Amino acid sequence: MRYLICILLLAGLYSCSGGNKANEEVNSDVYYTCSMDPQVISNKPGTCPICHMELTPVNKKSMAVSNSIELSEQQVLLGNIHADTIGQYATRGNLLLNAELSPDQEALQVMSAKIPGRLDRLYFKTSGDFVKKGQALFQIYSEPMFTAQQELLTLVAQQAALKNHSIDFEQLIRGAKHKLLLWGMTHQQLGAMLESGKANPITTIYADRSGYIKEVNAQEGAYVAEGSPVLSLLQLDPIWVEAQVYASQVAQVRLPAKARVSVEGIEGVYNITLDKMNPQLQTGSRLNLIRGKLDNPGQVFKPGMQAMVNIQQALDTSLTLPIDAIIREEGMEMIWVQDSIGKFSRKMIKTGQEVGNRVTVKGINPGEAVVTSGVYLLNSEYKLKNGAGMEHMH
């Protein structure tokens, strides 16, 4: 008998406790949220998945109180609280970047020995020297060149002596001339040699463009093989403008991009098009380089000069707000929306690119009336009315 009574009592206790828990979980008038992360909402008790605090029960009938505030007309006037209707805007932004002028590496010309021989003379021996088109660069003493010239002179002499011969001297002479031109002789040198009828083992090599000596790779008296570099010429028209952009700014630059350039020490602002970007960051820094070509016909701009680049380009059409409308509190971003006259509610948002005094935002809809003036007074009033609960917001 006693055993039966104990079983009945335990069953009754279990039934009462289980029933209460069930009522607590399915109570349709209560939901659970986190005072630190109000975006977390649950229909049953538990812990916040973000901060792991116990969820707080909230009566749905007082739901609006936790996220909204109502002010009198006098309070709105005294707090200078105004709201603006939000729309989409095609924003433009200026991006100012430090830059440096550098040689156009695509315009680098390496002057190589086209035949084996000895460098008899170097006319330019110092990096930075300016060379005009047509100036002599170096002389090379070459036995193969001397032999090729003699062969050409022999063919010309045979053609004159054997006019009715079946040998096609014209084709042979064209081939011999072509070889000498490939080896570095000019048409003028070739004509002078044929006119004099004398071969010369020393050939002068001339510059076919103007530029600055970037590097001298050989010395007078040295023997060079075919293809060996003797010196390199660098043109400065155009010249590169290399702008430094941080990794966080790369997404803002869309190439090709129109830009304005001002060079330190030189008056004026110049238009360029930035059209190339390095595929990787510079070693040991978080900077990348974007570049464009700047016309430099008078050679006024020199490598190493500092410059400023101003890029102005359209950003995506997007929702923007004045920066002052955003409340940032310990990692959280929110705004106040005017629901009706004197009634306001908080809304969590996510901000994006800042352009001037505005910022792109996500989490709001076009047409919403967002408070843009008196935001912090409104937020302070809300905290006062809601007590300590707001002190735990982050």
JOHU-V200055 format. One record per pair of residues at least 24 apart in sequence whose C-alpha atoms are under 7 Angstrom apart, sorted by sequence separation. I is the first residue (numbers start at 1). J is the second residue. D is the distance in Angstrom with one decimal. If there is no record, write none. Layout:
i=(I	I)
j=(J	J)
d=(D	D)
This chain:
i=(32	33	117	118	152	211	32	117	210	211	31	32	116	30	31	30	31	30	31	29	30	29	338	337	338	337	338	323	336	337	322	323	336	322	323	321	322	320	321	247	320	321	246	247	320	321	153	246	247	264	319	320	245	246	264	318	319	244	245	263	264	153	244	245	263	244	262	263	243	244	261	262	325	242	243	261	262	325	242	243	261	324	325	150	242	260	261	149	241	242	259	260	322	325	240	241	259	260	240	241	259	146	240	241	258	259	146	239	240	258	146	238	239	145	238	239	238	239	143	237	238	142	237	141	142	236	237	141	140	141	237	332	139	140	236	331	139	140	330	139	329	138	139	243	138	115	136	137	114	136	137	114	136	137	135	136	134	135	134	133	134	133	133	132	133	132	131	132	131	130	131	130	129	130	128	129	128	127	128	127	127	127	126	125	122	121	120	119	120	119	118	119	118	119	118	117	118	117	116	117	116	115	116	113	115	113	114	113	114	113	112	113	112	113	112	113	111	112	110	111	111	110	111	110	109	110	108	109	108	109	108	107	108	107	104	103	104	104	103	104	102	103	101	102	101	102	101	100	101	99	100	99	100	99	98	99	97	98	97	97	103	101	102	101	102	101	100	101	100	101	100	99	100	99	98	99	98	99	97	98	96	97	96	97	96	95	96	94	95	94	95	94	93	92	93	92	93	92	91	92	90	91	90	91	90	91	90	89	90	88	89	88	89	88	89	87	88	83	93	73	72	71	70	71	70	69	70	69	68	69	68	67	68	88	67	87	86	87	86	85	86	85	86	85	86	84	85	83	84	83	84	83	84	82	83	81	82	83	82	81	82	80	81	80	79	79	69	35	36	37	35	36	35	36)
j=(56	57	141	142	176	235	57	142	235	236	57	58	142	57	58	58	59	59	60	59	60	60	369	369	370	370	371	357	370	371	357	358	371	358	359	358	359	358	359	286	359	360	286	287	360	361	194	287	288	305	360	361	287	288	306	360	361	287	288	306	307	197	288	289	307	289	307	308	289	290	307	308	371	289	290	308	309	372	290	291	309	372	373	199	291	309	310	199	291	292	309	310	372	375	291	292	310	311	292	293	311	199	293	294	311	312	200	293	294	312	201	293	294	201	294	295	295	296	201	295	296	201	296	201	202	296	297	202	202	203	299	394	202	203	299	394	203	204	394	204	394	204	205	309	205	183	204	205	183	205	206	184	206	207	206	207	206	207	207	207	208	208	209	209	210	210	210	211	211	211	212	212	212	213	212	213	213	213	214	214	215	216	216	216	220	220	220	220	221	221	221	222	222	223	223	223	224	224	224	225	225	225	226	224	226	225	226	226	227	227	227	228	228	229	229	230	229	230	229	230	231	231	232	232	232	233	232	233	233	234	234	234	235	235	236	236	238	239	239	240	239	240	239	240	240	241	241	241	242	241	242	242	243	243	243	244	243	244	244	245	303	302	303	303	304	304	304	305	305	306	306	306	307	307	307	308	308	309	308	309	308	309	309	310	310	310	311	310	311	311	312	312	312	312	313	313	314	314	314	315	314	315	315	316	316	317	317	317	318	317	318	318	319	319	320	319	320	338	355	342	342	342	342	343	343	343	344	344	344	345	345	345	346	366	346	366	366	367	367	367	368	368	369	369	370	369	370	369	370	370	371	371	372	371	372	371	372	373	373	373	374	373	374	374	374	377	382	389	392	393	392	393	393	394)
d=(5.3	6.6	5.4	6.6	5.7	4.4	4.4	4.4	6.8	6.9	5.7	5.9	6.4	6.3	5.4	5.5	6.6	4.6	6.7	5.8	5.6	5.5	5.5	5.7	6.1	4.5	6.6	5.8	5.9	5.8	5.9	5.1	5.4	4.3	5.9	5.4	6.3	6.2	5.5	5.9	5.3	6.5	5.9	6.0	4.2	7.0	6.8	4.6	6.6	6.8	5.6	5.7	5.5	6.1	5.6	6.5	5.8	6.1	5.2	6.1	5.6	6.6	5.8	6.1	4.2	4.9	5.6	6.6	5.6	6.7	6.8	5.4	6.4	6.0	5.3	5.7	6.8	4.6	5.7	6.1	4.7	6.7	7.0	5.7	4.4	5.8	6.5	5.4	5.4	6.9	6.4	5.1	6.9	6.3	6.4	5.5	5.4	6.7	5.8	6.1	4.5	6.0	4.7	6.7	6.4	6.6	5.7	5.6	6.1	7.0	4.4	5.8	5.3	6.2	5.4	6.5	4.5	6.4	5.9	5.8	5.2	5.4	4.6	5.4	6.4	6.7	5.7	4.4	5.5	6.5	6.8	5.9	6.5	5.5	6.6	6.4	5.5	6.5	4.9	4.3	5.9	5.9	6.0	6.7	5.5	6.0	6.6	5.7	5.1	5.9	5.3	6.6	4.3	6.3	5.5	6.3	5.6	5.6	5.1	5.3	5.9	5.4	4.3	6.8	4.5	4.4	5.4	6.7	5.3	5.8	5.9	4.4	5.5	6.4	5.4	5.3	5.0	4.9	6.1	5.2	5.4	6.8	7.0	6.3	6.0	5.5	6.0	5.3	5.6	5.1	6.0	5.6	5.6	6.3	4.2	5.6	6.1	5.6	5.7	6.7	4.4	6.8	4.7	6.9	4.6	6.9	5.1	5.4	5.6	5.2	5.4	5.5	5.3	6.4	4.1	6.6	5.9	5.2	6.5	5.8	5.4	6.1	5.6	4.2	5.5	6.3	6.9	5.1	5.9	6.3	4.7	6.2	6.7	5.8	6.8	6.0	7.0	5.4	5.4	5.3	6.3	5.8	6.8	5.1	5.6	6.4	4.7	5.9	6.2	6.5	5.4	5.3	6.6	4.0	5.7	5.8	6.0	5.7	6.1	6.5	5.9	6.8	4.4	4.9	6.1	5.3	5.9	5.3	5.7	6.5	4.6	6.0	5.6	4.9	6.3	5.5	5.0	6.5	5.8	6.4	6.9	5.1	5.7	6.5	4.7	5.7	6.5	6.4	5.0	5.5	6.5	4.6	5.7	6.8	6.1	5.7	6.8	4.4	5.9	5.7	6.9	5.4	6.5	6.9	6.1	6.5	4.2	5.3	6.6	6.3	5.6	5.1	6.3	4.6	7.0	6.0	6.9	6.7	5.5	6.5	6.0	5.0	5.5	6.5	4.5	6.0	6.3	5.4	5.5	6.3	4.0	5.7	6.1	6.9	5.7	5.0	5.3	6.2	5.2	5.4	5.6	5.5	6.3	4.3	6.9	5.2	6.3	5.5	5.4	5.0	6.4	3.9	6.5	5.6	5.4	6.9	6.0	6.9	5.1	5.1	6.9	6.5	4.5	5.5	5.8	6.5	6.2	6.3	5.5	7.0	6.6	4.5	6.4	6.0)
